[in-house]
């Protein structure tokens, strides 16, 4: 059969990829600018850079999903089985990312509760943790208190509902099984970038604060032992999420190809 697909359709066929890559590129450029901006606190520009990169990745994937062509058949048949969001997302990585998100929120809450104001900013939002070192009070930082965790909470509050809405729209919208899978995995990967990058940043902040002086004590040493595996896991999920955003089909998926298509 002759190829009768219009040129515009063939171009839009790849528009979603261009949007995803553009979101990553813009996020990297903006993050570089934010890291180098002048500030009396070297940590806050890094916080803004990480959160902005994650939000740009999410925005690029959502734009790409909006540009994805939908099938235009006049007659469609479908099975009576309802489509569920959990059937569209990565079966192994999605629970892991959810666990990371829960761990991130837990670390941010603990950081907000235990943080105190920096000595040079009395009454300000918490950015350090105060410990007793050799009988004297010492401030260790940077600590993920409200001063630093505010932008992170805001990014999660914006990015998570939007990604969930997009996944629900994909699950209940038109498209063949492979197309829905690619779109859902790309959105999951973008949200994974947002979460894993923030986990890495929080782990780094805690690690630097607790190793700044020999004042952390046994509790601080135990905290380091707990957060280091979290940091290594976040490196893995960050890499997986990045590959998934760039090329969803490059990620192995044993759940696809089992012969179940509900749109045929």
BELPEKA-V975775 format. One record per residue. N is the residue number from 0. RES is the residue in one small letter. BURIAL is # if it has 9 or more other C-alpha atoms within 8 Angstrom, else .. Layout:
n: (N & N)
res: (RES & RES)
burial: (BURIAL & BURIAL)
This chain:
n: (0 & 1 & 2 & 3 & 4 & 5 & 6 & 7 & 8 & 9 & 10 & 11 & 12 & 13 & 14 & 15 & 16 & 17 & 18 & 19 & 20 & 21 & 22 & 23 & 24 & 25 & 26 & 27 & 28 & 29 & 30 & 31 & 32 & 33 & 34 & 35 & 36 & 37 & 38 & 39 & 40 & 41 & 42 & 43 & 44 & 45 & 46 & 47 & 48 & 49 & 50 & 51 & 52 & 53 & 54 & 55 & 56 & 57 & 58 & 59 & 60 & 61 & 62 & 63 & 64 & 65 & 66 & 67 & 68 & 69 & 70 & 71 & 72 & 73 & 74 & 75 & 76 & 77 & 78 & 79 & 80 & 81 & 82 & 83 & 84 & 85 & 86 & 87 & 88 & 89 & 90 & 91 & 92 & 93 & 94 & 95 & 96 & 97 & 98 & 99 & 100 & 101 & 102 & 103 & 104 & 105 & 106 & 107 & 108 & 109 & 110 & 111 & 112 & 113 & 114 & 115 & 116 & 117 & 118 & 119 & 120 & 121 & 122 & 123 & 124 & 125 & 126 & 127 & 128 & 129 & 130 & 131 & 132 & 133 & 134 & 135 & 136 & 137 & 138 & 139 & 140 & 141 & 142 & 143 & 144 & 145 & 146 & 147 & 148 & 149 & 150 & 151 & 152 & 153 & 154 & 155 & 156 & 157 & 158 & 159 & 160 & 161 & 162 & 163 & 164 & 165 & 166 & 167 & 168 & 169 & 170 & 171 & 172 & 173 & 174 & 175 & 176 & 177 & 178 & 179 & 180 & 181 & 182 & 183 & 184 & 185 & 186 & 187 & 188 & 189 & 190 & 191 & 192 & 193 & 194 & 195 & 196 & 197 & 198 & 199 & 200 & 201 & 202 & 203 & 204 & 205 & 206 & 207 & 208 & 209 & 210 & 211 & 212 & 213 & 214 & 215 & 216 & 217 & 218 & 219 & 220 & 221 & 222 & 223 & 224 & 225 & 226 & 227 & 228 & 229 & 230 & 231 & 232 & 233 & 234 & 235 & 236 & 237 & 238 & 239 & 240 & 241 & 242 & 243 & 244 & 245 & 246 & 247 & 248 & 249 & 250 & 251 & 252 & 253 & 254 & 255 & 256 & 257 & 258 & 259 & 260 & 261 & 262 & 263)
res: (x & x & x & x & x & x & x & x & x & x & x & x & x & x & x & x & x & x & x & x & x & x & x & x & x & x & x & x & x & x & x & x & x & x & x & x & x & x & x & x & x & x & x & x & x & x & x & x & x & x & x & x & x & x & x & x & x & x & x & x & x & x & x & x & x & x & x & x & x & x & x & x & x & x & x & x & x & x & x & x & x & x & x & x & x & x & x & x & x & x & x & x & x & x & x & x & x & x & x & x & x & x & x & x & x & x & x & x & x & x & x & x & x & x & x & x & x & x & x & x & x & x & x & x & x & x & x & x & x & x & x & x & x & x & x & x & x & x & x & x & x & x & x & x & x & x & x & x & x & x & x & x & x & x & x & x & x & x & x & x & x & x & x & x & x & x & x & x & x & x & x & x & x & x & x & x & x & x & x & x & x & x & x & x & x & x & x & x & x & x & x & x & x & x & x & x & x & x & x & x & x & x & x & x & x & x & x & x & x & x & x & x & x & x & x & x & x & x & x & x & x & x & x & x & x & x & x & x & x & x & x & x & x & x & x & x & x & x & x & x & x & x & x & x & x & x & x & x & x & x & x & x & x & x & x & x & x & x & x & x & x & x & x & x)
burial: (. & . & . & . & . & . & . & . & # & # & . & # & # & . & # & # & # & # & # & # & # & # & # & # & . & # & # & # & . & # & # & # & . & # & # & . & . & . & . & . & . & . & . & # & # & # & # & # & # & # & # & # & # & # & # & # & # & # & # & # & # & # & # & # & # & . & # & # & . & . & . & . & . & . & . & . & . & . & . & . & . & . & . & # & # & . & . & # & # & # & # & . & . & # & . & . & # & . & . & # & # & . & . & # & # & . & # & # & . & . & # & # & . & . & # & # & # & # & . & . & . & . & . & . & # & # & # & # & # & # & # & # & # & . & . & . & . & . & # & # & # & # & # & # & # & # & # & # & # & . & # & # & # & . & # & # & . & . & # & # & . & . & # & . & . & # & # & # & . & # & # & . & . & . & # & . & # & . & . & # & # & # & # & # & # & # & # & # & # & # & # & # & # & # & # & # & # & # & # & # & # & # & # & # & # & # & # & # & # & # & . & . & . & . & # & # & . & . & . & # & # & . & . & # & . & . & # & # & . & # & # & . & . & # & # & . & # & # & . & # & # & # & # & # & # & # & # & # & . & . & . & . & . & . & . & . & . & . & . & . & . & . & # & .)
